[in-house]
Amino acid sequence: MKYVITSMLALASIFLIWLCYDSINTPIEFQENRALREKPIIGRLIDIRKAQIEYKDQNNRYAGSFNELISFVKNGQKAQIYKQGEITDEQLSRGLTEQKALRFIAEDLADSAAACGITDFEAFKANFKRDTSYVSVLTSIFPAGFNADSLRFVPFSGGKEFELDTVTQRTKSGLPLPLFEARTPYTVYLNGLNHREIVNLIDEAKKTDKYAGLKVGDVETPNNNAGNWE
């Protein structure tokens, strides 16, 4: 009987030791796996932001779907302006602009150029140039070999897509203010990890009134397209 009791106490001690170890190790292991998964997801959200900013620069709004955004990245063109020569402060003070300078050169308006402070018109014509060329959006804002189709997919999710929303608000002066938001919840990309730790993360987000996951941009409050990890 004494042997049985001793054995049971030993087993209970081992079980308690295991419980203590598990209570310490589980959160650490969870956070390590969470960080491992979140790194490429943050990278993907940054890529979405880059594509959306370029889209807005050209269209004055954000792309409303991934089909629209990915098509733009694959097929869109980005203007690049080659600049040679500068306008001096004195010429600026006398009303010279780049548009005027280009017109003076194109129409050979030496007298008009002189009125704007261009004293040597021939030298100015030879040195002031503005040329526009066009390059692919894909190759200009992403590295070589980038797969545009990957923008929609959440890493570690088994093929699930980011949620994408766009709205246009109005500023106090009545001007349009386009906003976008791309996001994915914890439940999508942490699926398969410790359930209790995921529930704790969600509860913490609710208590602090934060989004329970990763997102970039905001369709309710302008935030300069910041990510919620930044």
KAWOKA-V742992 format. One record per residue. N is the residue number from 0. RES is the residue in three letters. SS is DSSP state (A for helix, B for strand, O for the rest). D_LAST is the distance of its C-alpha to the last C-alpha in Angstrom with 2 decimals. Layout:
# KAWOKA-V742992
n res ss d_last
N RES SS D_LAST
N RES SS D_LAST
This chain:
# KAWOKA-V742992
n res ss d_last
0 MET O 62.38
1 LYS A 60.96
2 TYR A 59.52
3 VAL A 57.83
4 ILE A 56.27
5 THR A 55.08
6 SER A 53.54
7 MET A 51.77
8 LEU A 50.39
9 ALA A 49.16
10 LEU A 47.42
11 ALA A 45.87
12 SER A 44.61
13 ILE A 43.09
14 PHE A 41.42
15 LEU A 39.98
16 ILE A 38.69
17 TRP A 37.05
18 LEU A 35.47
19 CYS A 34.04
20 TYR A 32.72
21 ASP A 31.23
22 SER A 29.53
23 ILE A 27.80
24 ASN A 27.26
25 THR A 26.08
26 PRO A 22.72
27 ILE A 22.12
28 GLU A 23.12
29 PHE A 21.03
30 GLN A 17.77
31 GLU A 18.81
32 ASN A 19.55
33 ARG A 16.40
34 ALA A 14.31
35 LEU A 16.93
36 ARG A 16.54
37 GLU A 12.80
38 LYS A 12.51
39 PRO A 14.76
40 ILE A 13.47
41 ILE A 9.96
42 GLY A 12.22
43 ARG A 14.37
44 LEU A 11.91
45 ILE A 11.05
46 ASP A 14.87
47 ILE A 15.47
48 ARG A 13.43
49 LYS A 15.51
50 ALA A 18.62
51 GLN A 18.12
52 ILE A 17.58
53 GLU A 20.74
54 TYR A 22.54
55 LYS A 21.93
56 ASP A 23.09
57 GLN A 26.30
58 ASN A 26.89
59 ASN O 25.41
60 ARG O 23.73
61 TYR O 21.39
62 ALA O 23.04
63 GLY O 23.97
64 SER O 24.34
65 PHE A 23.52
66 ASN A 27.17
67 GLU A 26.84
68 LEU A 23.61
69 ILE A 24.93
70 SER A 28.30
71 PHE A 26.82
72 VAL A 24.99
73 LYS A 28.25
74 ASN A 30.71
75 GLY O 29.11
76 GLN B 29.95
77 LYS B 27.99
78 ALA B 30.04
79 GLN B 30.09
80 ILE B 32.14
81 TYR B 34.14
82 LYS B 34.94
83 GLN B 37.88
84 GLY O 39.21
85 GLU O 37.83
86 ILE O 39.08
87 THR O 40.01
88 ASP A 39.23
89 GLU A 42.91
90 GLN A 43.01
91 LEU A 39.98
92 SER A 41.81
93 ARG O 44.81
94 GLY O 42.97
95 LEU O 42.21
96 THR O 39.25
97 GLU A 38.31
98 GLN A 39.86
99 LYS A 43.03
100 ALA A 43.23
101 LEU A 43.05
102 ARG A 45.70
103 PHE A 47.95
104 ILE A 47.81
105 ALA A 48.38
106 GLU A 51.30
107 ASP O 52.61
108 LEU O 52.52
109 ALA A 53.37
110 ASP A 54.65
111 SER A 51.53
112 ALA A 49.42
113 ALA A 51.59
114 ALA A 51.08
115 CYS O 47.34
116 GLY O 47.90
117 ILE O 48.27
118 THR O 51.32
119 ASP O 51.66
120 PHE A 51.04
121 GLU A 52.02
122 ALA A 49.69
123 PHE A 46.85
124 LYS A 47.57
125 ALA A 47.51
126 ASN A 44.19
127 PHE O 42.09
128 LYS B 40.64
129 ARG B 37.92
130 ASP B 37.73
131 THR B 35.44
132 SER B 34.84
133 TYR B 32.87
134 VAL B 30.82
135 SER B 29.30
136 VAL A 25.80
137 LEU A 25.34
138 THR A 26.35
139 SER A 24.81
140 ILE A 21.10
141 PHE O 21.14
142 PRO O 22.74
143 ALA O 26.34
144 GLY O 27.04
145 PHE O 23.96
146 ASN O 24.97
147 ALA A 24.02
148 ASP A 25.28
149 SER A 22.54
150 LEU A 19.93
151 ARG A 21.10
152 PHE B 21.15
153 VAL O 18.81
154 PRO O 19.30
155 PHE O 21.17
156 SER O 22.29
157 GLY O 25.82
158 GLY O 25.49
159 LYS O 23.72
160 GLU B 21.87
161 PHE O 18.56
162 GLU B 19.25
163 LEU B 19.15
164 ASP B 19.99
165 THR B 20.76
166 VAL B 22.40
167 THR B 23.80
168 GLN B 23.81
169 ARG B 25.94
170 THR O 25.08
171 LYS O 27.44
172 SER O 29.54
173 GLY O 29.88
174 LEU O 27.95
175 PRO B 26.17
176 LEU B 22.37
177 PRO B 21.18
178 LEU B 18.02
179 PHE B 16.77
180 GLU B 14.77
181 ALA B 14.65
182 ARG B 14.17
183 THR B 15.81
184 PRO B 16.68
185 TYR A 17.01
186 THR A 20.73
187 VAL A 20.60
188 TYR A 18.82
189 LEU O 19.70
190 ASN O 23.27
191 GLY O 25.80
192 LEU O 23.99
193 ASN O 25.21
194 HIS A 25.74
195 ARG A 25.70
196 GLU A 22.29
197 ILE A 20.90
198 VAL A 22.74
199 ASN A 21.33
200 LEU A 17.69
201 ILE A 18.77
202 ASP A 20.70
203 GLU A 17.91
204 ALA A 15.71
205 LYS A 18.86
206 LYS A 19.61
207 THR O 16.36
208 ASP O 16.55
209 LYS O 13.35
210 TYR O 13.43
211 ALA O 14.94
212 GLY B 13.18
213 LEU B 10.47
214 LYS B 10.27
215 VAL B 9.39
216 GLY B 11.16
217 ASP O 13.41
218 VAL O 17.20
219 GLU O 17.92
220 THR O 15.85
221 PRO O 14.95
222 ASN O 11.29
223 ASN O 11.72
224 ASN O 10.56
225 ALA O 6.81
226 GLY B 5.44
227 ASN O 5.47
228 TRP O 3.83
229 GLU O 0.00
